[in-house]
Amino acid sequence: MTEIRQITKDNAYDAVAPDDFPAMMEVERYGQRSTAFDKIISATHDHFWDPLD
């Protein structure tokens, strides 16, 4: 078996196959949240926040 060598390994990319819809619906998957995108989400909120809303 060929060894997979990666520079980085982040659980944020722990995805299932795009055609495996039942796996996407497994509740247990969503209890394992990554913090990798928190800064991006926060920046999006700041960028699009409208004080007149």
Biotite code that builds the C-alpha atoms (Angstrom):
import biotite.structure as struc

atoms = struc.array([
    struc.Atom([0.000, 0.000, 0.000], chain_id="A", res_id=1, res_name="MET", atom_name="CA", element="C"),
    struc.Atom([1.308, 3.453, -0.884], chain_id="A", res_id=2, res_name="THR", atom_name="CA", element="C"),
    struc.Atom([1.854, 5.758, 2.062], chain_id="A", res_id=3, res_name="GLU", atom_name="CA", element="C"),
    struc.Atom([-0.053, 9.028, 1.847], chain_id="A", res_id=4, res_name="ILE", atom_name="CA", element="C"),
    struc.Atom([2.207, 11.930, 2.764], chain_id="A", res_id=5, res_name="ARG", atom_name="CA", element="C"),
    struc.Atom([0.504, 15.216, 3.478], chain_id="A", res_id=6, res_name="GLN", atom_name="CA", element="C"),
    struc.Atom([1.990, 18.447, 4.737], chain_id="A", res_id=7, res_name="ILE", atom_name="CA", element="C"),
    struc.Atom([-1.127, 19.221, 6.738], chain_id="A", res_id=8, res_name="THR", atom_name="CA", element="C"),
    struc.Atom([-4.080, 17.223, 7.965], chain_id="A", res_id=9, res_name="LYS", atom_name="CA", element="C"),
    struc.Atom([-7.080, 19.127, 9.237], chain_id="A", res_id=10, res_name="ASP", atom_name="CA", element="C"),
    struc.Atom([-10.328, 17.538, 10.377], chain_id="A", res_id=11, res_name="ASN", atom_name="CA", element="C"),
    struc.Atom([-12.203, 20.354, 8.630], chain_id="A", res_id=12, res_name="ALA", atom_name="CA", element="C"),
    struc.Atom([-11.685, 18.389, 5.431], chain_id="A", res_id=13, res_name="TYR", atom_name="CA", element="C"),
    struc.Atom([-13.064, 15.133, 6.813], chain_id="A", res_id=14, res_name="ASP", atom_name="CA", element="C"),
    struc.Atom([-15.762, 14.895, 4.170], chain_id="A", res_id=15, res_name="ALA", atom_name="CA", element="C"),
    struc.Atom([-17.793, 12.029, 2.789], chain_id="A", res_id=16, res_name="VAL", atom_name="CA", element="C"),
    struc.Atom([-18.214, 11.264, -0.893], chain_id="A", res_id=17, res_name="ALA", atom_name="CA", element="C"),
    struc.Atom([-20.480, 13.765, -2.679], chain_id="A", res_id=18, res_name="PRO", atom_name="CA", element="C"),
    struc.Atom([-22.836, 10.982, -3.754], chain_id="A", res_id=19, res_name="ASP", atom_name="CA", element="C"),
    struc.Atom([-23.112, 9.431, -0.259], chain_id="A", res_id=20, res_name="ASP", atom_name="CA", element="C"),
    struc.Atom([-26.189, 11.339, 0.913], chain_id="A", res_id=21, res_name="PHE", atom_name="CA", element="C"),
    struc.Atom([-27.068, 8.971, 3.798], chain_id="A", res_id=22, res_name="PRO", atom_name="CA", element="C"),
    struc.Atom([-23.604, 9.570, 5.295], chain_id="A", res_id=23, res_name="ALA", atom_name="CA", element="C"),
    struc.Atom([-24.222, 13.328, 5.125], chain_id="A", res_id=24, res_name="MET", atom_name="CA", element="C"),
    struc.Atom([-27.358, 12.903, 7.208], chain_id="A", res_id=25, res_name="MET", atom_name="CA", element="C"),
    struc.Atom([-25.694, 11.026, 10.085], chain_id="A", res_id=26, res_name="GLU", atom_name="CA", element="C"),
    struc.Atom([-26.267, 13.116, 13.209], chain_id="A", res_id=27, res_name="VAL", atom_name="CA", element="C"),
    struc.Atom([-22.963, 12.055, 14.790], chain_id="A", res_id=28, res_name="GLU", atom_name="CA", element="C"),
    struc.Atom([-21.025, 13.868, 12.044], chain_id="A", res_id=29, res_name="ARG", atom_name="CA", element="C"),
    struc.Atom([-22.326, 17.237, 13.163], chain_id="A", res_id=30, res_name="TYR", atom_name="CA", element="C"),
    struc.Atom([-21.154, 16.859, 16.751], chain_id="A", res_id=31, res_name="GLY", atom_name="CA", element="C"),
    struc.Atom([-17.570, 17.029, 15.479], chain_id="A", res_id=32, res_name="GLN", atom_name="CA", element="C"),
    struc.Atom([-17.301, 20.716, 14.626], chain_id="A", res_id=33, res_name="ARG", atom_name="CA", element="C"),
    struc.Atom([-14.016, 22.201, 13.458], chain_id="A", res_id=34, res_name="SER", atom_name="CA", element="C"),
    struc.Atom([-12.985, 25.722, 14.455], chain_id="A", res_id=35, res_name="THR", atom_name="CA", element="C"),
    struc.Atom([-11.066, 26.130, 11.187], chain_id="A", res_id=36, res_name="ALA", atom_name="CA", element="C"),
    struc.Atom([-13.659, 28.420, 9.633], chain_id="A", res_id=37, res_name="PHE", atom_name="CA", element="C"),
    struc.Atom([-14.586, 30.581, 12.650], chain_id="A", res_id=38, res_name="ASP", atom_name="CA", element="C"),
    struc.Atom([-12.494, 33.566, 11.492], chain_id="A", res_id=39, res_name="LYS", atom_name="CA", element="C"),
    struc.Atom([-13.997, 33.390, 8.005], chain_id="A", res_id=40, res_name="ILE", atom_name="CA", element="C"),
    struc.Atom([-17.537, 33.218, 9.369], chain_id="A", res_id=41, res_name="ILE", atom_name="CA", element="C"),
    struc.Atom([-16.889, 36.143, 11.736], chain_id="A", res_id=42, res_name="SER", atom_name="CA", element="C"),
    struc.Atom([-15.393, 38.245, 8.959], chain_id="A", res_id=43, res_name="ALA", atom_name="CA", element="C"),
    struc.Atom([-18.373, 37.530, 6.712], chain_id="A", res_id=44, res_name="THR", atom_name="CA", element="C"),
    struc.Atom([-20.751, 38.638, 9.468], chain_id="A", res_id=45, res_name="HIS", atom_name="CA", element="C"),
    struc.Atom([-18.779, 41.870, 9.975], chain_id="A", res_id=46, res_name="ASP", atom_name="CA", element="C"),
    struc.Atom([-18.563, 42.521, 6.249], chain_id="A", res_id=47, res_name="HIS", atom_name="CA", element="C"),
    struc.Atom([-22.273, 42.080, 5.519], chain_id="A", res_id=48, res_name="PHE", atom_name="CA", element="C"),
    struc.Atom([-23.720, 43.404, 8.791], chain_id="A", res_id=49, res_name="TRP", atom_name="CA", element="C"),
    struc.Atom([-26.063, 46.324, 8.119], chain_id="A", res_id=50, res_name="ASP", atom_name="CA", element="C"),
    struc.Atom([-26.800, 48.540, 11.149], chain_id="A", res_id=51, res_name="PRO", atom_name="CA", element="C"),
    struc.Atom([-30.059, 49.615, 9.496], chain_id="A", res_id=52, res_name="LEU", atom_name="CA", element="C"),
    struc.Atom([-31.495, 46.085, 9.524], chain_id="A", res_id=53, res_name="ASP", atom_name="CA", element="C"),
])
